[in-house]
Amino acid sequence: MFALSTNGKIMKTVSIILRTLTAITAAAVLSVQLTVGQATLHTISGQVLDEDGYPLAYTSVQIQGTLTGVSADTEGKFSFLTDEQGTVTLVVAFIGYETQTITRPVGELDGITVTLRGGFRQMQEVVVTAGNYRLKSASMLDGRSAVDMATTPGSEGDLYKSIALLPGTQVAGTDGKLLVRGGSSRESQTFIDGMHVLSPYTASYGMVSSRGRYSPFIFEGISFSMGGYSPEYTQSLSSVLPLETKDYSPASKVGVNVMNVSVGGGGTQAWSGGSASLDFTFTDLTFYNSLFHRSTKDIWKKPYRDYALQNQLRFDIGRNGVLKTYATWSKTGFDYLQSDPFTTDTRNLGYDENDLYLNTTFKTKTGNGTALFAGAAYARNEKDITGGLVAGDRVHILDSEIHLKAKASHRFGNTYKFEAGVETYLKTYDFSYADTDRFREKLDGNISGLFFSNDFTIARRWFLNLSARGEYGSADDSFAFLPRAALSWQRDGLTVSGAAGIYQQAAEEDYLLRNPGMRMERNYQSLLGAYYEKRGRIYRAELYDKRYRRLPLEADGIYTANGKGYSRGIDLFFDDRELIRNFEYIVGYSFNDSKRRYLDFPETATPTYAMRHNASLTVKYNNWNLRSIVGLTARYASGRPYDDPNSNRFMAGRTPHYMSLDASLTVLPCRQVILYFSASNILNRKNVYGYNFSPGPDSSGRYASSPVGLYQNQSFYMGIFINLGRNVAYEASHF
């Protein structure tokens, strides 16, 4: 999102900034140390055994809520130093065994023996493994955490950019949004605490690419699903991203952050039975552009600015109840001079956006173990765009949604779990365009559904899910039955699973304005995959096949739901944390074959956002003696298809392949401070995402072309995160 110049003056400026940040950090560290005093180091050591007294090699041992921990050696022994004080909770976990937690004063954890119990595995909360990446920050089994995600090179601290490095995702276009398994970005939906998020990305228009609105630090669990997901989630054809905020915050905290593009701060006030959190961030690219992208200083009339406010309230209700309210508001604006690449014409493009999201959820468990959930969410996104198509025009879009949901689930022993629920979406879309003429259209509709899910343990290692969703859409006045099934087999760290199901999603508003009664898009998915995790290594392979029906198709200016297509491929993933001490290697590869006949396509062809090959390699070095994480990510994607009017074949063109090498450095100089630096595309490759062509041919009969790319080839991001209390900064300064 931000450019990095490589000339001498700029590098000198960067050097000055780094020295200044180092001085600020040193002062912050000294201030914190004067506040909390010199910490006493404690040794935590011991051995992990199974029930028969045999050592469990490579068991994960970690202090809950921190980055401090190790993996046991081949004899099950472990030892590490910590400056934690008072009572701590030690979490000991190993695949196939029940996780053990030990809560004691830190001085009593030297020379302990931990015994892990095995035996019949209870049915998991999610038995469908196909298509899912579990990224729960509290989980010791997958090893992924909010800090892992935020510090991955190429993520720039952004949740969606971090997820986009997983196999199955594809290199984002100029808008920066998530692309999954040959689908467009609108086929991926986000949910917070089970409630739908209408607008999960920041502004994206013209020269500006989007980022995710939400920090990974505020979530307890992140479970990214590229298929086979629960019928609880709807209106998605490619993926869902359910995010779960923390149910409680045990301690008060206050934090601030200073970055080269923004400043922010906030905190949490905790009390017995609840907590309140507030965070504010102001982003302004004026300073950044003046340092790293001076060539655009005459283009920007008003550089990108964003004001963002987040708030969360949590209350314990009764013995098992939790009431949470989560609210975010942001205001974004920018104005720049847009040039026509084929003429000398210019025009100002102005963008203003107001986004509001609010949800309230309540969950509890009755005396007989039945879990109950109720939630309500309201979202409102308003955009004003001037000069978007021609000079002086104006587009106004008001998009709003109310989402209501209730569900209940009950587990019958270790062999059966039943869940059922109902929900409704009330949606409004108001679009107006003003130029020489004025056009205004408004869409109102609702989507209501009921869903149920049955999870069975059908044998010691076999798990079966049978589920379905019934859904009514007011736009086409239709009811749909959407069945799904999944089967998993597990043994000694290996899981083999398959899933199949039917999914649907309403057509995009631009096409519903032209045909308000257009039927919902339909997708038939089947998945087959294998997942293996043992001794710090993860292997994953998955085949998928998606069949699209009822896609929007234009003919003679009329849009119908007669389009169709397919997307199929294979995803491969490897994660190794044990090959070389302190190093982690993550390799991902995806092959995708996708074609569609939709929109104004005269024939079946691969859409512009679907790339056949995507691959990434991430190497991270964790040195806890130096309290630092160093990372490199290399990413490759084959060329994107585009339609060249100089060719007789439709969509026959291919852009040059995409390549990027990204780097990051995270330093934890003390428990209260994080330093983070990242640079993307450090080799300064000029990646091309497509081509624009002149409206008419030249004298030789050819159409002139202009490459489409980001207005900056590189980005540079740096920041300081300081916790002003006794808690560690990487618990998240604001939540």
C-alpha positions in Angstrom: 0.0 0.0 0.0 2.9 2.3 0.5 5.9 2.9 -1.8 9.6 2.6 -1.0 12.1 4.7 -3.0 15.6 3.4 -3.3 17.6 6.6 -4.0 20.2 7.9 -1.6 18.3 10.7 -0.1 15.4 8.5 0.7 17.6 5.9 2.3 19.3 8.6 4.3 15.9 9.7 5.5 15.0 6.1 6.4 18.2 5.9 8.4 17.3 9.0 10.3 13.8 7.6 11.0 15.2 4.3 12.2 17.7 6.0 14.5 14.9 8.2 15.9 12.6 5.2 16.4 15.5 3.4 18.2 16.0 6.3 20.5 12.2 6.4 21.2 12.2 2.7 21.9 15.2 3.0 24.2 13.4 5.7 26.1 10.2 3.7 26.3 12.1 0.6 27.5 13.9 2.6 30.2 10.6 4.2 31.2 8.9 0.8 31.4 11.8 -0.7 33.4 11.7 2.2 35.8 8.0 1.7 36.2 7.9 -2.0 36.8 11.4 -2.6 38.0 14.1 -5.1 37.0 12.3 -8.4 36.5 13.6 -11.6 38.2 14.2 -14.5 35.8 12.7 -17.9 36.7 13.5 -21.3 35.3 10.6 -23.5 34.1 11.8 -27.1 33.5 10.6 -30.7 33.6 9.7 -33.7 31.6 6.5 -34.8 29.8 5.4 -38.5 30.0 2.5 -40.5 28.7 0.3 -42.7 31.0 2.8 -45.6 30.8 5.7 -43.4 31.8 7.3 -43.1 28.4 8.7 -39.7 27.3 6.7 -37.7 24.8 9.1 -36.0 22.4 8.5 -32.6 20.9 5.6 -31.8 23.2 4.7 -28.1 23.1 5.1 -26.3 26.4 4.1 -22.6 26.7 3.0 -20.0 29.2 -0.6 -19.2 28.4 -1.1 -15.7 26.9 2.5 -15.2 26.0 5.1 -16.1 23.4 7.3 -17.8 26.0 7.7 -21.5 25.6 9.6 -24.4 24.0 9.2 -27.8 22.4 10.4 -30.7 24.5 13.4 -32.7 23.3 13.5 -36.4 22.3 13.4 -37.4 26.0 10.4 -35.2 26.6 12.5 -32.8 28.7 12.1 -29.0 28.5 13.7 -26.0 30.1 13.4 -22.2 29.5 13.7 -18.9 31.3 10.9 -16.4 31.9 10.6 -13.0 33.5 6.9 -13.6 34.3 6.1 -13.0 38.0 3.4 -14.4 40.3 1.1 -17.2 39.3 1.1 -18.4 35.7 -0.6 -21.1 33.7 1.5 -23.6 31.8 -0.1 -25.2 28.8 1.3 -28.6 27.7 -0.1 -30.1 24.5 0.6 -33.0 22.1 -1.4 -34.4 19.2 -3.6 -37.3 20.3 -3.5 -36.5 24.0 -5.6 -34.3 26.2 -4.1 -30.8 26.7 -2.8 -30.3 30.3 -2.8 -26.9 32.1 -0.9 -26.3 35.3 -1.5 -23.1 37.3 1.1 -22.4 40.0 3.4 -19.6 41.2 6.2 -19.4 38.6 8.8 -20.3 41.2 7.2 -23.7 41.7 7.5 -24.8 38.0 11.2 -25.9 38.1 11.7 -29.7 37.8 8.0 -30.7 37.3 6.7 -33.9 35.7 3.7 -33.6 33.4 1.6 -36.7 32.4 -0.6 -36.5 29.4 -3.6 -38.8 29.0 -4.6 -40.4 25.7 -7.4 -42.7 24.9 -10.7 -42.4 23.1 -10.8 -39.0 21.4 -14.0 -37.0 22.1 -15.8 -35.7 19.1 -14.4 -32.3 18.1 -16.4 -29.1 17.8 -15.8 -29.1 14.1 -15.5 -32.6 12.6 -15.2 -31.2 9.0 -11.5 -30.8 8.2 -11.7 -30.5 4.5 -11.2 -26.9 3.4 -10.5 -25.6 6.9 -7.4 -23.9 8.3 -7.7 -23.6 12.1 -5.8 -20.5 13.2 -6.9 -20.3 16.8 -4.6 -18.2 18.8 -5.2 -20.3 22.0 -4.5 -23.6 20.3 -1.2 -25.4 20.8 -2.0 -27.9 18.1 -1.8 -25.7 15.0 0.9 -23.3 16.3 -0.6 -20.3 14.6 -1.3 -17.2 16.6 -2.2 -13.6 16.1 1.5 -12.7 16.5 2.5 -15.3 13.9 0.0 -13.8 11.4 0.8 -10.2 12.0 4.6 -10.7 11.7 4.5 -12.9 8.6 6.5 -11.1 5.8 4.1 -9.7 3.2 1.2 -9.4 5.6 2.1 -5.8 6.7 0.2 -6.6 9.9 -3.0 -7.2 7.9 -5.3 -10.1 8.7 -6.4 -10.8 5.1 -3.0 -10.4 3.6 -1.7 -13.0 6.1 -4.5 -15.4 5.1 -3.8 -14.7 1.4 -0.4 -16.6 1.9 -2.2 -19.9 2.5 -2.6 -22.4 -0.4 -6.0 -22.1 -2.0 -5.8 -18.3 -2.1 -4.5 -16.3 -5.0 -2.5 -13.2 -5.4 -4.8 -10.3 -4.9 -5.5 -7.7 -7.6 -5.0 -4.0 -7.3 -7.9 -3.8 -4.8 -6.1 -6.0 -2.3 -9.1 -8.2 -1.5 -9.1 -12.0 -0.8 -9.4 -14.3 -3.8 -10.1 -18.0 -3.1 -10.0 -21.0 -5.4 -10.9 -19.3 -8.6 -13.6 -17.2 -7.1 -14.0 -13.4 -7.0 -13.5 -11.5 -3.8 -17.2 -11.1 -3.2 -17.4 -14.9 -2.8 -15.6 -14.7 0.5 -17.5 -13.6 3.6 -16.4 -12.5 7.1 -18.3 -13.1 10.4 -17.5 -11.7 13.8 -18.9 -13.7 16.7 -21.2 -15.5 14.3 -22.6 -12.3 12.8 -22.1 -11.2 9.2 -19.8 -8.3 8.4 -21.0 -6.2 5.5 -17.8 -4.3 4.7 -14.7 -6.0 6.1 -12.2 -4.0 3.9 -11.2 -0.4 4.0 -11.6 1.8 1.0 -10.5 0.5 -2.4 -10.7 2.7 -5.5 -8.4 3.6 -8.3 -4.8 4.1 -6.9 -5.8 3.0 -3.4 -5.9 -0.7 -2.4 -7.8 -2.0 0.6 -6.8 -3.5 3.9 -8.7 -5.4 6.5 -10.5 -3.3 9.0 -9.8 -5.6 11.9 -6.6 -6.5 13.8 -5.8 -10.2 14.3 -4.9 -9.4 17.9 -8.5 -8.8 19.0 -9.7 -12.4 18.1 -9.5 -15.5 20.2 -10.1 -17.8 17.3 -9.6 -17.6 13.5 -10.9 -20.5 11.4 -10.6 -19.9 7.7 -12.8 -22.2 5.6 -12.5 -22.7 1.9 -15.3 -25.1 1.6 -17.3 -27.7 3.6 -18.2 -25.0 6.1 -21.2 -25.1 8.5 -24.7 -24.4 7.1 -24.8 -21.7 9.8 -22.9 -19.5 7.3 -24.5 -18.3 4.1 -24.1 -16.0 1.1 -20.7 -17.3 0.1 -19.5 -19.4 -2.8 -15.8 -19.7 -2.0 -14.9 -19.2 1.7 -16.0 -17.9 5.1 -13.8 -16.4 7.8 -15.5 -16.7 11.2 -13.7 -14.6 13.8 -14.3 -14.9 17.5 -13.6 -12.1 19.9 -12.4 -12.9 23.5 -15.1 -13.7 26.0 -13.3 -11.8 28.8 -10.3 -9.7 29.5 -8.8 -10.6 32.9 -6.7 -7.5 33.3 -6.8 -3.7 32.6 -4.3 -2.4 30.1 -3.4 0.8 28.2 -1.4 1.0 25.0 -0.2 3.3 22.3 1.3 2.7 18.8 3.2 5.0 16.5 3.8 4.0 12.9 5.1 5.7 9.8 1.5 6.0 8.5 -0.6 6.2 11.6 -0.9 6.8 15.4 -3.3 5.1 17.8 -4.0 4.1 21.3 -6.6 2.6 23.6 -7.1 0.3 26.4 -9.2 -2.1 28.5 -10.8 -1.6 31.8 -11.6 -4.9 33.5 -13.7 -5.5 36.5 -15.2 -8.5 38.2 -17.7 -9.9 35.7 -16.9 -7.8 32.7 -14.7 -5.3 30.8 -14.8 -2.4 28.4 -12.3 -1.8 25.6 -11.8 1.3 23.4 -9.3 1.9 20.6 -8.7 4.8 18.2 -6.4 5.0 15.1 -5.7 7.9 12.8 -4.1 7.1 9.4 -2.6 9.8 7.2 -0.3 9.2 4.2 0.8 12.8 3.8 4.1 12.2 5.6 4.6 8.8 4.0 4.1 10.0 0.5 6.4 13.0 1.0 9.2 10.6 2.0 8.7 7.5 -0.1 6.7 8.5 -3.1 7.5 12.1 -4.0 6.6 11.5 -7.6 2.9 11.5 -6.6 3.1 14.7 -4.5 1.4 16.7 -7.3 -1.2 14.0 -7.9 -2.7 14.0 -4.4 -5.0 16.9 -3.6 -6.0 15.2 -0.3 -3.9 12.1 0.6 -5.5 9.0 2.1 -6.9 9.7 5.6 -8.8 7.3 7.9 -10.3 7.7 11.3 -11.2 4.5 13.0 -12.8 3.8 16.4 -13.5 0.4 18.0 -15.3 -0.4 21.2 -16.2 -3.6 22.9 -18.2 -4.3 26.1 -18.3 -7.7 27.8 -20.5 -8.9 30.7 -20.8 -12.1 32.6 -24.5 -13.0 32.8 -25.2 -15.7 35.4 -22.9 -18.7 35.8 -22.3 -19.5 32.1 -23.6 -16.5 30.2 -21.6 -14.0 28.2 -23.0 -10.8 26.7 -20.8 -9.0 24.2 -21.2 -5.8 22.2 -18.7 -4.9 19.5 -18.8 -1.7 17.5 -16.5 -0.1 14.9 -16.8 3.1 13.0 -14.4 4.5 10.3 -14.4 7.5 8.1 -12.1 7.5 5.0 -11.4 10.1 2.4 -8.9 10.9 -0.4 -8.8 13.0 -3.5 -6.3 12.7 -6.4 -5.7 13.7 -10.0 -6.5 10.9 -12.4 -4.9 10.9 -15.8 -6.2 9.1 -19.0 -3.2 7.0 -20.2 -4.2 7.6 -23.9 -5.0 11.3 -23.9 -3.9 14.4 -22.0 -7.2 14.5 -20.1 -7.2 14.6 -16.3 -9.9 14.8 -13.7 -10.2 14.8 -9.9 -11.4 11.6 -8.3 -12.7 12.2 -4.8 -13.7 9.4 -2.4 -15.5 9.7 1.0 -16.7 6.7 3.0 -18.4 6.2 6.3 -18.7 2.7 7.7 -20.5 1.5 10.8 -20.7 -2.0 12.2 -22.3 -3.0 15.5 -23.2 -6.5 16.8 -24.5 -7.8 20.1 -24.3 -11.4 21.0 -25.3 -13.5 24.0 -24.4 -17.1 24.7 -25.0 -19.4 27.6 -25.2 -23.0 28.6 -28.2 -24.5 30.5 -27.9 -26.9 33.4 -28.3 -29.9 31.0 -25.5 -28.8 28.8 -27.5 -27.2 26.0 -25.6 -24.2 24.4 -27.8 -21.2 23.4 -26.8 -18.3 21.2 -28.6 -15.1 20.1 -27.2 -12.2 18.1 -28.1 -9.1 16.2 -25.9 -7.0 13.9 -26.3 -3.7 12.1 -24.0 -2.5 9.3 -24.1 0.7 7.3 -21.7 1.7 4.6 -22.1 5.0 2.7 -19.8 6.1 -0.2 -19.6 9.4 -2.2 -17.4 9.2 -5.3 -16.9 12.2 -7.6 -15.1 12.0 -11.0 -15.3 8.3 -11.1 -16.2 7.9 -14.7 -16.2 11.5 -16.1 -15.2 14.8 -14.7 -17.8 16.2 -12.3 -20.0 13.1 -12.0 -21.1 11.8 -8.7 -22.0 8.3 -7.3 -23.7 7.9 -4.0 -24.1 4.4 -2.6 -25.8 3.5 0.7 -25.6 -0.1 1.7 -27.1 -1.4 4.9 -27.9 -4.7 6.6 -29.6 -6.0 9.7 -28.7 -9.6 10.7 -30.6 -11.6 13.3 -29.7 -15.1 14.5 -30.5 -17.6 17.2 -29.3 -21.2 17.6 -29.0 -24.0 20.0 -26.8 -27.1 20.3 -26.6 -30.1 22.5 -24.0 -32.8 22.9 -25.3 -36.3 23.6 -22.2 -38.0 25.2 -19.2 -38.5 23.0 -21.0 -39.8 20.0 -23.5 -37.3 18.8 -24.0 -33.5 18.7 -27.0 -31.7 17.3 -27.2 -28.0 16.4 -30.1 -26.0 14.9 -30.8 -22.3 14.3 -32.7 -19.6 12.4 -31.6 -16.3 11.0 -32.6 -13.5 8.7 -30.9 -10.7 6.7 -32.7 -7.5 6.0 -30.9 -5.6 3.3 -31.1 -2.2 1.6 -29.1 -0.9 -1.3 -29.6 2.6 -2.6 -27.6 3.7 -5.7 -27.6 7.0 -7.5 -25.6 8.5 -10.3 -25.6 12.1 -11.4 -24.0 13.4 -14.6 -26.0 15.2 -17.3 -28.7 12.8 -16.4 -29.7 11.4 -13.0 -30.3 7.8 -12.2 -31.4 6.4 -8.9 -32.5 2.9 -7.9 -33.2 1.2 -4.6 -33.2 -2.5 -3.7 -34.9 -3.9 -0.6 -35.0 -7.5 0.3 -34.5 -10.2 2.9 -32.9 -13.6 3.1 -34.2 -15.9 5.8 -32.9 -19.3 6.6 -33.0 -22.3 9.0 -30.2 -24.7 9.5 -29.3 -27.9 11.3 -26.2 -30.0 11.7 -25.7 -33.5 13.0 -22.2 -34.6 14.1 -21.7 -38.3 14.7 -18.8 -40.4 16.0 -19.6 -43.5 14.0 -16.5 -45.5 15.1 -13.4 -44.9 17.1 -11.6 -43.0 14.4 -14.6 -42.0 12.1 -16.6 -38.8 12.2 -19.6 -38.0 10.1 -21.4 -34.7 9.6 -24.8 -34.5 7.9 -26.3 -31.0 7.7 -28.6 -28.8 5.6 -29.9 -25.3 5.2 -33.3 -24.1 4.0 -33.2 -20.6 2.6 -35.8 -18.1 1.3 -34.9 -15.1 -0.8 -37.4 -12.3 -1.4 -35.7 -11.1 -4.6 -36.7 -14.1 -6.7 -39.4 -15.3 -4.2 -37.8 -18.7 -4.0 -37.0 -21.4 -1.4 -33.8 -23.5 -1.6 -32.8 -26.7 0.2 -29.0 -26.9 0.5 -27.7 -30.2 1.9 -24.1 -31.0 2.9 -22.1 -34.0 4.2 -18.6 -34.6 5.4 -16.7 -37.7 6.6 -13.4 -37.7 8.4 -11.0 -40.4 9.6 -8.2 -39.8 12.1 -5.3 -41.7 13.4 -1.9 -40.8 14.9 -1.8 -37.2 13.6 -3.3 -38.1 10.2 -6.7 -36.9 9.1 -8.3 -37.8 5.8 -11.6 -36.1 5.1 -14.0 -35.4 2.3 -17.0 -33.0 2.0 -19.7 -32.2 -0.5 -22.4 -29.6 -0.5 -24.5 -27.0 -2.2 -24.1 -23.3 -1.6 -25.7 -20.1 -2.9 -25.3 -16.4 -2.9 -27.3 -13.5 -4.2 -26.1 -11.8 -7.3 -24.1 -8.6 -7.0 -26.2 -5.4 -6.6 -25.0 -3.9 -9.9 -26.8 -6.8 -11.7 -29.8 -6.9 -9.4 -30.4 -3.3 -10.3 -30.8 -4.4 -13.9 -32.8 -7.5 -13.1 -34.2 -7.3 -9.5 -35.7 -10.8 -9.8 -32.5 -12.6 -10.7 -32.1 -16.0 -9.1 -29.3 -16.7 -6.6 -26.0 -17.9 -7.8 -25.4 -21.6 -7.1 -22.3 -23.6 -6.3 -21.8 -27.4 -6.0 -18.6 -28.2 -4.1 -16.7 -31.4 -3.4 -13.5 -31.7 -1.5 -11.0 -34.5 -0.6 -8.0 -33.9 1.5 -5.4 -35.3 3.9 -3.8 -33.5 6.8 -0.9 -34.8 8.9 0.7 -33.2 11.9 3.5 -34.6 14.0 6.6 -33.5 15.8 6.4 -29.9 14.6 5.6 -30.6 11.0 2.3 -30.2 9.1 1.6 -31.7 5.7 -1.6 -31.0 3.9 -3.0 -31.8 0.4 -6.5 -31.2 -0.9 -8.4 -31.6 -4.1 -11.5 -29.6 -4.9 -14.1 -29.2 -7.6 -16.7 -26.4 -7.8 -19.5 -26.2 -10.3 -21.1 -22.8 -10.8 -24.7 -22.3 -12.0 -27.0 -19.3 -12.3 -24.2 -16.8 -12.8 -25.2 -13.3 -14.2 -25.0 -13.4 -18.0 -25.5 -10.4 -20.2 -27.0 -10.6 -23.7 -28.2 -7.5 -25.7 -28.1 -5.4 -22.5 -30.3 -7.8 -20.5 -28.9 -9.7 -17.5 -30.2 -13.2 -16.8 -29.0 -16.0 -14.4 -28.0 -18.3 -17.3 -24.2 -18.1 -16.7 -22.2 -21.1 -15.6 -18.6 -22.2 -14.9 -16.3 -24.4 -12.9 -13.2 -24.2 -10.8 -11.0 -27.2 -9.8 -7.5 -27.7 -8.5 -5.2 -28.9 -5.8 -3.6 -27.2 -2.8 -0.4 -28.3 -1.1 0.9 -27.1 2.2 4.0 -27.8 4.4 5.0 -26.2 7.7 8.2 -27.3 9.5 9.3 -25.9 12.9 11.7 -28.7 13.8 14.2 -29.2 10.9 16.5 -26.5 12.1 16.3 -25.0 15.6 14.6 -21.6 15.8 13.6 -21.7 12.1 10.2 -22.2 10.6 9.6 -23.1 6.9 6.2 -22.7 5.3 5.6 -23.8 1.7 2.3 -23.5 -0.2 1.3 -24.3 -3.7 -2.0 -24.1 -5.5 -3.0 -25.2 -9.0 -6.3 -23.9 -10.3 -8.2 -24.5 -13.5 -11.2 -22.1 -13.7 -13.5 -21.1 -16.6 -16.8 -19.2 -16.8 -19.4 -18.1 -19.2 -20.8 -15.0 -17.4 -21.2 -11.2 -17.6 -20.4 -10.1 -21.1 -18.2 -13.1 -22.0 -19.0 -14.2 -25.5 -17.6 -17.7 -24.8 -16.4 -19.8 -21.8 -13.0 -18.4 -20.6 -10.9 -17.9 -17.5 -11.8 -14.8 -15.6 -9.1 -12.1 -15.0 -8.7 -12.8 -11.3 -8.0 -16.6 -11.7 -4.3 -17.6 -11.9 -3.4 -21.1 -12.7 -0.3 -21.4 -10.4 0.3 -19.7 -7.1 3.2 -20.6 -4.8 4.8 -19.1 -1.6 7.7 -19.8 0.6 8.1 -18.2 4.0 11.1 -18.6 6.3 11.0 -17.2 9.8 13.8 -17.2 12.3 12.8 -16.9 16.0 15.7 -15.9 18.4 14.2 -15.5 21.8 17.6 -14.7 23.3 17.6 -11.6 21.1 13.8 -11.3 21.4 13.4 -11.0 17.7 11.6 -12.6 14.7 13.1 -12.3 11.2 11.2 -13.4 8.2 11.3 -13.6 4.4 8.4 -14.5 2.0 8.8 -15.2 -1.7 5.6 -15.4 -3.7 4.9 -16.4 -7.3 1.8 -16.4 -9.5 1.4 -17.2 -13.2 0.1 -14.5 -15.5 -3.5 -13.2 -15.3 -5.7 -13.6 -18.4 -6.9 -10.5 -20.1 -8.8 -9.7 -23.3 -6.6 -8.1 -26.0 -8.7 -6.4 -28.8 -5.7 -6.8 -31.1 -6.2 -10.6 -30.9 -8.9 -12.7 -32.6 -9.2 -14.9 -29.5 -11.2 -13.9 -26.4 -9.2 -13.6 -23.2 -6.1 -15.0 -24.8 -3.6 -12.5 -23.3 -1.5 -13.3 -20.3 0.3 -10.8 -18.1 3.9 -11.4 -17.0 4.1 -13.7 -14.0 3.9 -12.1 -10.6 6.9 -12.2 -8.2 7.5 -10.5 -4.8 10.1 -10.9 -2.1 9.0 -9.5 1.2 10.9 -9.1 4.5 10.0 -8.3 8.1 11.7 -7.8 11.5 9.9 -8.0 14.8 11.8 -7.0 18.0 10.6 -7.5 21.5 13.1 -5.3 23.5 11.0 -5.9 26.7 7.7 -7.3 27.7 5.8 -4.0 27.1 7.3 -3.0 23.7 7.1 -4.4 20.1 9.1 -3.0 17.2 7.9 -4.0 13.8 9.4 -3.4 10.4 8.3 -4.8 7.0 9.2 -4.1 3.4 7.4 -5.7 0.4 8.7 -6.4 -3.0 12.2 -5.5 -2.0 13.6 -6.4 -5.5 11.3 -3.7 -6.9 9.7 -5.9 -9.6 7.0 -4.1 -11.6 4.1 -6.5 -11.4 1.3 -6.1 -13.9 -2.3 -7.0 -13.1 -3.8 -6.4 -16.5 -4.0 -3.9 -19.3 -6.2 -1.0 -20.3 -6.7 -0.4 -24.0 -7.5 2.7 -26.0 -11.1 3.1 -27.0 -10.2 3.1 -30.7 -7.4 1.8 -33.0 -4.6 3.9 -34.2 -3.6 4.6 -37.8 -2.1 1.1 -38.1 -5.3 -0.5 -36.8 -3.9 -1.5 -33.4 -5.3 -0.6 -30.0 -2.7 1.0 -27.7 -2.3 -0.6 -24.3 -1.3 0.6 -20.8 -0.4 -1.7 -17.9 -2.5 -1.8 -14.8 -0.5 -1.9 -11.6 -0.3 -0.5 -8.1 0.7 3.1 -8.0 3.7 2.0 -5.9 5.8 -1.1 -6.5 7.0 -1.4 -3.0 5.9 -0.7 0.5 7.6 0.1 3.8 5.9 -0.2 7.1 7.4 0.4 10.6 5.9 0.9 14.0 6.3 0.9 17.8 3.6 -0.7 20.0 3.9 0.1 23.7 1.9 -1.2 26.6 1.8 1.3 29.4 0.8 -1.3 32.1 2.3 -4.5 33.5 0.9 -6.7 30.7 2.9 -7.7 27.6 2.4 -5.7 24.5 1.8 -8.7 22.3 -1.5 -9.4 24.1 -2.6 -6.4 22.0 -2.4 -3.0 23.4 -6.1 -2.2 22.9 -7.9 -5.5 23.4 
